Amino acid sequence: MDWQWRAWVGRPGGGKLGAAFLVTGNRLLTCAHTVHGMDETRVGFPGLLEDLPATVVHRGDWQR
């Protein structure tokens, strides 16, 4: 099975906060509470790429 769509999301300074799912070639989807209060984060794809910088893009009223 191909698991390359799985990712983790973490704080810019380190530490994993939650899961994310690759929905396009350069976009991940995660829960709003995972990135609450952040504009920048780190992401990784287990066994492939780790600790990559990412920008948080808030959609709709979920930011609050």
CHARMM internal coordinates of N, CA and C (Angstrom, degrees):
IC EDIT
DIST 1 N 1 CA 1.4519
DIST 1 CA 1 C 1.5324
ANGL 1 N 1 CA 1 C 109.00
DIST 1 C 2 N 1.3099
ANGL 1 CA 1 C 2 N 117.64
DIHE 1 N 1 CA 1 C 2 N 141.24
DIST 2 N 2 CA 1.4523
ANGL 1 C 2 N 2 CA 124.13
DIHE 1 CA 1 C 2 N 2 CA 179.67
DIST 2 CA 2 C 1.5327
ANGL 2 N 2 CA 2 C 109.43
DIHE 1 C 2 N 2 CA 2 C -88.65
DIST 2 C 3 N 1.3371
ANGL 2 CA 2 C 3 N 117.20
DIHE 2 N 2 CA 2 C 3 N 113.25
DIST 3 N 3 CA 1.4655
ANGL 2 C 3 N 3 CA 122.56
DIHE 2 CA 2 C 3 N 3 CA -177.39
DIST 3 CA 3 C 1.5232
ANGL 3 N 3 CA 3 C 112.11
DIHE 2 C 3 N 3 CA 3 C -107.13
DIST 3 C 4 N 1.3251
ANGL 3 CA 3 C 4 N 118.88
DIHE 3 N 3 CA 3 C 4 N 18.52
DIST 4 N 4 CA 1.4530
ANGL 3 C 4 N 4 CA 121.54
DIHE 3 CA 3 C 4 N 4 CA -175.02
DIST 4 CA 4 C 1.5275
ANGL 4 N 4 CA 4 C 113.20
DIHE 3 C 4 N 4 CA 4 C -69.27
DIST 4 C 5 N 1.2943
ANGL 4 CA 4 C 5 N 119.56
DIHE 4 N 4 CA 4 C 5 N -9.53
DIST 5 N 5 CA 1.4587
ANGL 4 C 5 N 5 CA 123.61
DIHE 4 CA 4 C 5 N 5 CA 179.09
DIST 5 CA 5 C 1.5292
ANGL 5 N 5 CA 5 C 111.88
DIHE 4 C 5 N 5 CA 5 C -81.66
DIST 5 C 6 N 1.3428
ANGL 5 CA 5 C 6 N 117.88
DIHE 5 N 5 CA 5 C 6 N -13.39
DIST 6 N 6 CA 1.4644
ANGL 5 C 6 N 6 CA 122.09
DIHE 5 CA 5 C 6 N 6 CA -178.71
DIST 6 CA 6 C 1.5200
ANGL 6 N 6 CA 6 C 110.44
DIHE 5 C 6 N 6 CA 6 C -80.31
DIST 6 C 7 N 1.3224
ANGL 6 CA 6 C 7 N 116.14
DIHE 6 N 6 CA 6 C 7 N 141.17
DIST 7 N 7 CA 1.4556
ANGL 6 C 7 N 7 CA 120.66
DIHE 6 CA 6 C 7 N 7 CA 177.98
DIST 7 CA 7 C 1.5283
ANGL 7 N 7 CA 7 C 109.60
DIHE 6 C 7 N 7 CA 7 C -148.06
DIST 7 C 8 N 1.3117
ANGL 7 CA 7 C 8 N 114.56
DIHE 7 N 7 CA 7 C 8 N 164.54
DIST 8 N 8 CA 1.4622
ANGL 7 C 8 N 8 CA 121.12
DIHE 7 CA 7 C 8 N 8 CA 171.11
DIST 8 CA 8 C 1.5165
ANGL 8 N 8 CA 8 C 108.60
DIHE 7 C 8 N 8 CA 8 C -116.83
DIST 8 C 9 N 1.3278
ANGL 8 CA 8 C 9 N 115.93
DIHE 8 N 8 CA 8 C 9 N 157.22
DIST 9 N 9 CA 1.4597
ANGL 8 C 9 N 9 CA 123.58
DIHE 8 CA 8 C 9 N 9 CA 178.41
DIST 9 CA 9 C 1.5227
ANGL 9 N 9 CA 9 C 107.37
DIHE 8 C 9 N 9 CA 9 C -123.43
DIST 9 C 10 N 1.3355
ANGL 9 CA 9 C 10 N 116.96
DIHE 9 N 9 CA 9 C 10 N 137.52
DIST 10 N 10 CA 1.4577
ANGL 9 C 10 N 10 CA 120.25
DIHE 9 CA 9 C 10 N 10 CA -179.43
DIST 10 CA 10 C 1.5108
ANGL 10 N 10 CA 10 C 112.95
DIHE 9 C 10 N 10 CA 10 C -142.25
DIST 10 C 11 N 1.3135
ANGL 10 CA 10 C 11 N 114.48
DIHE 10 N 10 CA 10 C 11 N 176.22
DIST 11 N 11 CA 1.4647
ANGL 10 C 11 N 11 CA 121.75
DIHE 10 CA 10 C 11 N 11 CA 177.56
DIST 11 CA 11 C 1.5235
ANGL 11 N 11 CA 11 C 110.17
DIHE 10 C 11 N 11 CA 11 C -71.12
DIST 11 C 12 N 1.3347
ANGL 11 CA 11 C 12 N 117.40
DIHE 11 N 11 CA 11 C 12 N 151.99
DIST 12 N 12 CA 1.4613
ANGL 11 C 12 N 12 CA 119.92
DIHE 11 CA 11 C 12 N 12 CA 177.33
DIST 12 CA 12 C 1.5218
ANGL 12 N 12 CA 12 C 112.91
DIHE 11 C 12 N 12 CA 12 C -57.74
DIST 12 C 13 N 1.3306
ANGL 12 CA 12 C 13 N 117.30
DIHE 12 N 12 CA 12 C 13 N -32.45
DIST 13 N 13 CA 1.4583
ANGL 12 C 13 N 13 CA 121.18
DIHE 12 CA 12 C 13 N 13 CA -179.61
DIST 13 CA 13 C 1.5186
ANGL 13 N 13 CA 13 C 114.55
DIHE 12 C 13 N 13 CA 13 C -87.00
DIST 13 C 14 N 1.3194
ANGL 13 CA 13 C 14 N 117.08
DIHE 13 N 13 CA 13 C 14 N -0.36
DIST 14 N 14 CA 1.4598
ANGL 13 C 14 N 14 CA 120.82
DIHE 13 CA 13 C 14 N 14 CA 179.84
DIST 14 CA 14 C 1.5134
ANGL 14 N 14 CA 14 C 112.76
DIHE 13 C 14 N 14 CA 14 C 118.87
DIST 14 C 15 N 1.2932
ANGL 14 CA 14 C 15 N 116.30
DIHE 14 N 14 CA 14 C 15 N 159.51
DIST 15 N 15 CA 1.4533
ANGL 14 C 15 N 15 CA 122.94
DIHE 14 CA 14 C 15 N 15 CA -179.65
DIST 15 CA 15 C 1.5209
ANGL 15 N 15 CA 15 C 112.27
DIHE 14 C 15 N 15 CA 15 C 97.23
DIST 15 C 16 N 1.3015
ANGL 15 CA 15 C 16 N 116.02
DIHE 15 N 15 CA 15 C 16 N 135.95
DIST 16 N 16 CA 1.4625
ANGL 15 C 16 N 16 CA 121.22
DIHE 15 CA 15 C 16 N 16 CA -179.75
DIST 16 CA 16 C 1.5256
ANGL 16 N 16 CA 16 C 109.90
DIHE 15 C 16 N 16 CA 16 C -92.21
DIST 16 C 17 N 1.3421
ANGL 16 CA 16 C 17 N 115.36
DIHE 16 N 16 CA 16 C 17 N 136.72
DIST 17 N 17 CA 1.4604
ANGL 16 C 17 N 17 CA 121.41
DIHE 16 CA 16 C 17 N 17 CA -177.87
DIST 17 CA 17 C 1.5202
ANGL 17 N 17 CA 17 C 113.46
DIHE 16 C 17 N 17 CA 17 C -108.33
DIST 17 C 18 N 1.3154
ANGL 17 CA 17 C 18 N 117.56
DIHE 17 N 17 CA 17 C 18 N -31.80
DIST 18 N 18 CA 1.4554
ANGL 17 C 18 N 18 CA 119.62
DIHE 17 CA 17 C 18 N 18 CA -176.12
DIST 18 CA 18 C 1.5091
ANGL 18 N 18 CA 18 C 112.54
DIHE 17 C 18 N 18 CA 18 C -177.10
DIST 18 C 19 N 1.3024
ANGL 18 CA 18 C 19 N 114.44
DIHE 18 N 18 CA 18 C 19 N -173.39
DIST 19 N 19 CA 1.4657
ANGL 18 C 19 N 19 CA 122.10
DIHE 18 CA 18 C 19 N 19 CA -177.33
DIST 19 CA 19 C 1.5192
ANGL 19 N 19 CA 19 C 110.98
DIHE 18 C 19 N 19 CA 19 C -98.61
DIST 19 C 20 N 1.3215
ANGL 19 CA 19 C 20 N 114.83
DIHE 19 N 19 CA 19 C 20 N 159.52
DIST 20 N 20 CA 1.4597
ANGL 19 C 20 N 20 CA 122.34
DIHE 19 CA 19 C 20 N 20 CA 174.93
DIST 20 CA 20 C 1.5140
ANGL 20 N 20 CA 20 C 108.00
DIHE 19 C 20 N 20 CA 20 C -145.59
DIST 20 C 21 N 1.3124
ANGL 20 CA 20 C 21 N 115.79
DIHE 20 N 20 CA 20 C 21 N 163.34
DIST 21 N 21 CA 1.4586
ANGL 20 C 21 N 21 CA 121.75
DIHE 20 CA 20 C 21 N 21 CA -178.69
DIST 21 CA 21 C 1.5168
ANGL 21 N 21 CA 21 C 109.42
DIHE 20 C 21 N 21 CA 21 C -128.62
DIST 21 C 22 N 1.3051
ANGL 21 CA 21 C 22 N 117.38
DIHE 21 N 21 CA 21 C 22 N 131.68
DIST 22 N 22 CA 1.4515
ANGL 21 C 22 N 22 CA 122.69
DIHE 21 CA 21 C 22 N 22 CA 178.02
DIST 22 CA 22 C 1.5270
ANGL 22 N 22 CA 22 C 108.32
DIHE 21 C 22 N 22 CA 22 C -72.51
DIST 22 C 23 N 1.3364
ANGL 22 CA 22 C 23 N 116.67
DIHE 22 N 22 CA 22 C 23 N 118.33
DIST 23 N 23 CA 1.4634
ANGL 22 C 23 N 23 CA 120.38
DIHE 22 CA 22 C 23 N 23 CA -177.71
DIST 23 CA 23 C 1.5282
ANGL 23 N 23 CA 23 C 112.72
DIHE 22 C 23 N 23 CA 23 C -110.17
DIST 23 C 24 N 1.3306
ANGL 23 CA 23 C 24 N 117.75
DIHE 23 N 23 CA 23 C 24 N -18.93
DIST 24 N 24 CA 1.4650
ANGL 23 C 24 N 24 CA 122.98
DIHE 23 CA 23 C 24 N 24 CA 170.62
DIST 24 CA 24 C 1.5250
ANGL 24 N 24 CA 24 C 106.27
DIHE 23 C 24 N 24 CA 24 C -142.01
DIST 24 C 25 N 1.3018
ANGL 24 CA 24 C 25 N 117.30
DIHE 24 N 24 CA 24 C 25 N -178.02
DIST 25 N 25 CA 1.4554
ANGL 24 C 25 N 25 CA 120.49
DIHE 24 CA 24 C 25 N 25 CA -179.01
DIST 25 CA 25 C 1.5145
ANGL 25 N 25 CA 25 C 114.68
DIHE 24 C 25 N 25 CA 25 C -63.30
DIST 25 C 26 N 1.3407
ANGL 25 CA 25 C 26 N 117.41
DIHE 25 N 25 CA 25 C 26 N -20.00
DIST 26 N 26 CA 1.4626
ANGL 25 C 26 N 26 CA 119.79
DIHE 25 CA 25 C 26 N 26 CA -179.66
DIST 26 CA 26 C 1.5306
ANGL 26 N 26 CA 26 C 113.47
DIHE 25 C 26 N 26 CA 26 C -141.02
DIST 26 C 27 N 1.3281
ANGL 26 CA 26 C 27 N 117.29
DIHE 26 N 26 CA 26 C 27 N 23.32
DIST 27 N 27 CA 1.4633
ANGL 26 C 27 N 27 CA 120.71
DIHE 26 CA 26 C 27 N 27 CA -179.29
DIST 27 CA 27 C 1.5194
ANGL 27 N 27 CA 27 C 110.95
DIHE 26 C 27 N 27 CA 27 C -134.15
DIST 27 C 28 N 1.3425
ANGL 27 CA 27 C 28 N 114.28
DIHE 27 N 27 CA 27 C 28 N 131.26
DIST 28 N 28 CA 1.4585
ANGL 27 C 28 N 28 CA 121.84
DIHE 27 CA 27 C 28 N 28 CA 175.37
DIST 28 CA 28 C 1.5185
ANGL 28 N 28 CA 28 C 109.48
DIHE 27 C 28 N 28 CA 28 C -108.92
DIST 28 C 29 N 1.3109
ANGL 28 CA 28 C 29 N 116.54
DIHE 28 N 28 CA 28 C 29 N 152.25
DIST 29 N 29 CA 1.4595
ANGL 28 C 29 N 29 CA 122.59
DIHE 28 CA 28 C 29 N 29 CA 175.89
DIST 29 CA 29 C 1.5190
ANGL 29 N 29 CA 29 C 107.69
DIHE 28 C 29 N 29 CA 29 C -118.87
DIST 29 C 30 N 1.3346
ANGL 29 CA 29 C 30 N 116.04
DIHE 29 N 29 CA 29 C 30 N 130.61
DIST 30 N 30 CA 1.4609
ANGL 29 C 30 N 30 CA 121.47
DIHE 29 CA 29 C 30 N 30 CA 177.08
DIST 30 CA 30 C 1.5199
ANGL 30 N 30 CA 30 C 108.53
DIHE 29 C 30 N 30 CA 30 C -140.65
DIST 30 C 31 N 1.3014
ANGL 30 CA 30 C 31 N 117.59
DIHE 30 N 30 CA 30 C 31 N 173.53
DIST 31 N 31 CA 1.4666
ANGL 30 C 31 N 31 CA 122.09
DIHE 30 CA 30 C 31 N 31 CA 177.82
DIST 31 CA 31 C 1.5233
ANGL 31 N 31 CA 31 C 110.06
DIHE 30 C 31 N 31 CA 31 C -75.10
DIST 31 C 32 N 1.3280
ANGL 31 CA 31 C 32 N 116.49
DIHE 31 N 31 CA 31 C 32 N 146.64
DIST 32 N 32 CA 1.4586
ANGL 31 C 32 N 32 CA 121.57
DIHE 31 CA 31 C 32 N 32 CA -178.84
DIST 32 CA 32 C 1.5243
ANGL 32 N 32 CA 32 C 111.87
DIHE 31 C 32 N 32 CA 32 C -59.08
DIST 32 C 33 N 1.3291
ANGL 32 CA 32 C 33 N 118.37
DIHE 32 N 32 CA 32 C 33 N -38.07
DIST 33 N 33 CA 1.4658
ANGL 32 C 33 N 33 CA 119.81
DIHE 32 CA 32 C 33 N 33 CA -178.10
DIST 33 CA 33 C 1.5286
ANGL 33 N 33 CA 33 C 111.85
DIHE 32 C 33 N 33 CA 33 C -66.84
DIST 33 C 34 N 1.3121
ANGL 33 CA 33 C 34 N 117.96
DIHE 33 N 33 CA 33 C 34 N -21.62
DIST 34 N 34 CA 1.4577
ANGL 33 C 34 N 34 CA 121.06
DIHE 33 CA 33 C 34 N 34 CA 179.77
DIST 34 CA 34 C 1.5247
ANGL 34 N 34 CA 34 C 111.33
DIHE 33 C 34 N 34 CA 34 C -68.13
DIST 34 C 35 N 1.3157
ANGL 34 CA 34 C 35 N 118.01
DIHE 34 N 34 CA 34 C 35 N -35.33
DIST 35 N 35 CA 1.4678
ANGL 34 C 35 N 35 CA 122.21
DIHE 34 CA 34 C 35 N 35 CA -177.18
DIST 35 CA 35 C 1.5295
ANGL 35 N 35 CA 35 C 112.24
DIHE 34 C 35 N 35 CA 35 C -114.29
DIST 35 C 36 N 1.3189
ANGL 35 CA 35 C 36 N 117.38
DIHE 35 N 35 CA 35 C 36 N 17.71
DIST 36 N 36 CA 1.4611
ANGL 35 C 36 N 36 CA 121.69
DIHE 35 CA 35 C 36 N 36 CA -178.75
DIST 36 CA 36 C 1.5266
ANGL 36 N 36 CA 36 C 110.85
DIHE 35 C 36 N 36 CA 36 C -53.97
DIST 36 C 37 N 1.3445
ANGL 36 CA 36 C 37 N 115.82
DIHE 36 N 36 CA 36 C 37 N 127.06
DIST 37 N 37 CA 1.4497
ANGL 36 C 37 N 37 CA 121.18
DIHE 36 CA 36 C 37 N 37 CA 177.42
DIST 37 CA 37 C 1.5154
ANGL 37 N 37 CA 37 C 115.66
DIHE 36 C 37 N 37 CA 37 C 79.63
DIST 37 C 38 N 1.3010
ANGL 37 CA 37 C 38 N 118.47
DIHE 37 N 37 CA 37 C 38 N 4.84
DIST 38 N 38 CA 1.4625
ANGL 37 C 38 N 38 CA 121.26
DIHE 37 CA 37 C 38 N 38 CA -178.39
DIST 38 CA 38 C 1.5265
ANGL 38 N 38 CA 38 C 111.06
DIHE 37 C 38 N 38 CA 38 C -113.28
DIST 38 C 39 N 1.3223
ANGL 38 CA 38 C 39 N 115.32
DIHE 38 N 38 CA 38 C 39 N 144.94
DIST 39 N 39 CA 1.4561
ANGL 38 C 39 N 39 CA 121.75
DIHE 38 CA 38 C 39 N 39 CA 171.94
DIST 39 CA 39 C 1.5262
ANGL 39 N 39 CA 39 C 110.82
DIHE 38 C 39 N 39 CA 39 C -108.86
DIST 39 C 40 N 1.3167
ANGL 39 CA 39 C 40 N 116.15
DIHE 39 N 39 CA 39 C 40 N -23.39
DIST 40 N 40 CA 1.4660
ANGL 39 C 40 N 40 CA 122.97
DIHE 39 CA 39 C 40 N 40 CA 177.75
DIST 40 CA 40 C 1.5164
ANGL 40 N 40 CA 40 C 108.15
DIHE 39 C 40 N 40 CA 40 C -125.57
DIST 40 C 41 N 1.3144
ANGL 40 CA 40 C 41 N 116.84
DIHE 40 N 40 CA 40 C 41 N 150.67
DIST 41 N 41 CA 1.4531
ANGL 40 C 41 N 41 CA 121.70
DIHE 40 CA 40 C 41 N 41 CA 179.84
DIST 41 CA 41 C 1.5207
ANGL 41 N 41 CA 41 C 108.90
DIHE 40 C 41 N 41 CA 41 C -152.13
DIST 41 C 42 N 1.2976
ANGL 41 CA 41 C 42 N 116.57
DIHE 41 N 41 CA 41 C 42 N 179.43
DIST 42 N 42 CA 1.4614
ANGL 41 C 42 N 42 CA 122.81
DIHE 41 CA 41 C 42 N 42 CA 173.68
DIST 42 CA 42 C 1.5263
ANGL 42 N 42 CA 42 C 106.78
DIHE 41 C 42 N 42 CA 42 C -121.13
DIST 42 C 43 N 1.3182
ANGL 42 CA 42 C 43 N 116.80
DIHE 42 N 42 CA 42 C 43 N 146.98
DIST 43 N 43 CA 1.4613
ANGL 42 C 43 N 43 CA 121.09
DIHE 42 CA 42 C 43 N 43 CA 178.37
DIST 43 CA 43 C 1.5255
ANGL 43 N 43 CA 43 C 109.24
DIHE 42 C 43 N 43 CA 43 C -135.69
DIST 43 C 44 N 1.3069
ANGL 43 CA 43 C 44 N 115.18
DIHE 43 N 43 CA 43 C 44 N 161.39
DIST 44 N 44 CA 1.4539
ANGL 43 C 44 N 44 CA 119.89
DIHE 43 CA 43 C 44 N 44 CA 177.37
DIST 44 CA 44 C 1.5104
ANGL 44 N 44 CA 44 C 111.32
DIHE 43 C 44 N 44 CA 44 C -154.30
DIST 44 C 45 N 1.3177
ANGL 44 CA 44 C 45 N 114.18
DIHE 44 N 44 CA 44 C 45 N 155.51
DIST 45 N 45 CA 1.4564
ANGL 44 C 45 N 45 CA 122.57
DIHE 44 CA 44 C 45 N 45 CA 177.30
DIST 45 CA 45 C 1.5188
ANGL 45 N 45 CA 45 C 106.95
DIHE 44 C 45 N 45 CA 45 C -116.75
DIST 45 C 46 N 1.3356
ANGL 45 CA 45 C 46 N 118.23
DIHE 45 N 45 CA 45 C 46 N 105.98
DIST 46 N 46 CA 1.4603
ANGL 45 C 46 N 46 CA 121.28
DIHE 45 CA 45 C 46 N 46 CA -174.19
DIST 46 CA 46 C 1.5301
ANGL 46 N 46 CA 46 C 113.10
DIHE 45 C 46 N 46 CA 46 C -50.60
DIST 46 C 47 N 1.3200
ANGL 46 CA 46 C 47 N 114.62
DIHE 46 N 46 CA 46 C 47 N 126.75
DIST 47 N 47 CA 1.4590
ANGL 46 C 47 N 47 CA 120.50
DIHE 46 CA 46 C 47 N 47 CA 178.49
DIST 47 CA 47 C 1.5129
ANGL 47 N 47 CA 47 C 114.48
DIHE 46 C 47 N 47 CA 47 C 81.08
DIST 47 C 48 N 1.3332
ANGL 47 CA 47 C 48 N 118.17
DIHE 47 N 47 CA 47 C 48 N -4.00
DIST 48 N 48 CA 1.4657
ANGL 47 C 48 N 48 CA 121.51
DIHE 47 CA 47 C 48 N 48 CA -178.51
DIST 48 CA 48 C 1.5217
ANGL 48 N 48 CA 48 C 111.28
DIHE 47 C 48 N 48 CA 48 C -120.62
DIST 48 C 49 N 1.3089
ANGL 48 CA 48 C 49 N 116.47
DIHE 48 N 48 CA 48 C 49 N -72.84
DIST 49 N 49 CA 1.4704
ANGL 48 C 49 N 49 CA 123.48
DIHE 48 CA 48 C 49 N 49 CA -179.60
DIST 49 CA 49 C 1.5134
ANGL 49 N 49 CA 49 C 107.92
DIHE 48 C 49 N 49 CA 49 C -132.36
DIST 49 C 50 N 1.3234
ANGL 49 CA 49 C 50 N 116.54
DIHE 49 N 49 CA 49 C 50 N 141.29
DIST 50 N 50 CA 1.4585
ANGL 49 C 50 N 50 CA 120.34
DIHE 49 CA 49 C 50 N 50 CA -177.74
DIST 50 CA 50 C 1.5256
ANGL 50 N 50 CA 50 C 110.71
DIHE 49 C 50 N 50 CA 50 C -129.99
DIST 50 C 51 N 1.3287
ANGL 50 CA 50 C 51 N 116.12
DIHE 50 N 50 CA 50 C 51 N 151.40
DIST 51 N 51 CA 1.4577
ANGL 50 C 51 N 51 CA 124.19
DIHE 50 CA 50 C 51 N 51 CA 170.16
DIST 51 CA 51 C 1.5265
ANGL 51 N 51 CA 51 C 113.97
DIHE 50 C 51 N 51 CA 51 C 55.96
DIST 51 C 52 N 1.3134
ANGL 51 CA 51 C 52 N 116.01
DIHE 51 N 51 CA 51 C 52 N 52.59
DIST 52 N 52 CA 1.4634
ANGL 51 C 52 N 52 CA 122.24
DIHE 51 CA 51 C 52 N 52 CA 178.74
DIST 52 CA 52 C 1.5220
ANGL 52 N 52 CA 52 C 110.32
DIHE 51 C 52 N 52 CA 52 C -94.27
DIST 52 C 53 N 1.3422
ANGL 52 CA 52 C 53 N 119.38
DIHE 52 N 52 CA 52 C 53 N 141.15
DIST 53 N 53 CA 1.4638
ANGL 52 C 53 N 53 CA 120.52
DIHE 52 CA 52 C 53 N 53 CA 176.60
DIST 53 CA 53 C 1.5281
ANGL 53 N 53 CA 53 C 110.18
DIHE 52 C 53 N 53 CA 53 C -71.07
DIST 53 C 54 N 1.3253
ANGL 53 CA 53 C 54 N 115.68
DIHE 53 N 53 CA 53 C 54 N 145.51
DIST 54 N 54 CA 1.4647
ANGL 53 C 54 N 54 CA 120.44
DIHE 53 CA 53 C 54 N 54 CA 179.06
DIST 54 CA 54 C 1.5234
ANGL 54 N 54 CA 54 C 109.33
DIHE 53 C 54 N 54 CA 54 C -146.83
DIST 54 C 55 N 1.3148
ANGL 54 CA 54 C 55 N 115.92
DIHE 54 N 54 CA 54 C 55 N 153.10
DIST 55 N 55 CA 1.4533
ANGL 54 C 55 N 55 CA 123.34
DIHE 54 CA 54 C 55 N 55 CA 176.55
DIST 55 CA 55 C 1.5207
ANGL 55 N 55 CA 55 C 108.81
DIHE 54 C 55 N 55 CA 55 C -104.19
DIST 55 C 56 N 1.3266
ANGL 55 CA 55 C 56 N 116.10
DIHE 55 N 55 CA 55 C 56 N 135.96
DIST 56 N 56 CA 1.4654
ANGL 55 C 56 N 56 CA 121.56
DIHE 55 CA 55 C 56 N 56 CA 177.81
DIST 56 CA 56 C 1.5294
ANGL 56 N 56 CA 56 C 108.35
DIHE 55 C 56 N 56 CA 56 C -86.11
DIST 56 C 57 N 1.3213
ANGL 56 CA 56 C 57 N 116.61
DIHE 56 N 56 CA 56 C 57 N 128.25
DIST 57 N 57 CA 1.4605
ANGL 56 C 57 N 57 CA 122.56
DIHE 56 CA 56 C 57 N 57 CA 176.62
DIST 57 CA 57 C 1.5252
ANGL 57 N 57 CA 57 C 106.77
DIHE 56 C 57 N 57 CA 57 C -115.95
DIST 57 C 58 N 1.3299
ANGL 57 CA 57 C 58 N 115.92
DIHE 57 N 57 CA 57 C 58 N 110.76
DIST 58 N 58 CA 1.4607
ANGL 57 C 58 N 58 CA 120.92
DIHE 57 CA 57 C 58 N 58 CA -179.04
DIST 58 CA 58 C 1.5252
ANGL 58 N 58 CA 58 C 109.61
DIHE 57 C 58 N 58 CA 58 C -82.12
DIST 58 C 59 N 1.3143
ANGL 58 CA 58 C 59 N 116.59
DIHE 58 N 58 CA 58 C 59 N 140.45
DIST 59 N 59 CA 1.4644
ANGL 58 C 59 N 59 CA 122.20
DIHE 58 CA 58 C 59 N 59 CA 179.14
DIST 59 CA 59 C 1.5188
ANGL 59 N 59 CA 59 C 109.50
DIHE 58 C 59 N 59 CA 59 C -123.99
DIST 59 C 60 N 1.3166
ANGL 59 CA 59 C 60 N 116.84
DIHE 59 N 59 CA 59 C 60 N 131.61
DIST 60 N 60 CA 1.4575
ANGL 59 C 60 N 60 CA 121.36
DIHE 59 CA 59 C 60 N 60 CA 175.47
DIST 60 CA 60 C 1.5153
ANGL 60 N 60 CA 60 C 112.70
DIHE 59 C 60 N 60 CA 60 C 66.28
DIST 60 C 61 N 1.3317
ANGL 60 CA 60 C 61 N 116.86
DIHE 60 N 60 CA 60 C 61 N -156.92
DIST 61 N 61 CA 1.4645
ANGL 60 C 61 N 61 CA 123.12
DIHE 60 CA 60 C 61 N 61 CA -177.66
DIST 61 CA 61 C 1.5209
ANGL 61 N 61 CA 61 C 113.53
DIHE 60 C 61 N 61 CA 61 C -80.24
DIST 61 C 62 N 1.3080
ANGL 61 CA 61 C 62 N 119.49
DIHE 61 N 61 CA 61 C 62 N 1.47
DIST 62 N 62 CA 1.4667
ANGL 61 C 62 N 62 CA 121.63
DIHE 61 CA 61 C 62 N 62 CA -177.05
DIST 62 CA 62 C 1.5140
ANGL 62 N 62 CA 62 C 112.88
DIHE 61 C 62 N 62 CA 62 C -67.29
DIST 62 C 63 N 1.3258
ANGL 62 CA 62 C 63 N 118.30
DIHE 62 N 62 CA 62 C 63 N -16.95
DIST 63 N 63 CA 1.4609
ANGL 62 C 63 N 63 CA 120.55
DIHE 62 CA 62 C 63 N 63 CA -179.33
DIST 63 CA 63 C 1.5298
ANGL 63 N 63 CA 63 C 111.70
DIHE 62 C 63 N 63 CA 63 C -59.88
DIST 63 C 64 N 1.3299
ANGL 63 CA 63 C 64 N 116.08
DIHE 63 N 63 CA 63 C 64 N -36.15
DIST 64 N 64 CA 1.4717
ANGL 63 C 64 N 64 CA 117.12
DIHE 63 CA 63 C 64 N 64 CA -178.02
DIST 64 CA 64 C 1.4894
ANGL 64 N 64 CA 64 C 110.01
DIHE 63 C 64 N 64 CA 64 C -79.57
END
COOR INIT
IC SEED 1 N 1 CA 1 C
IC BUILD
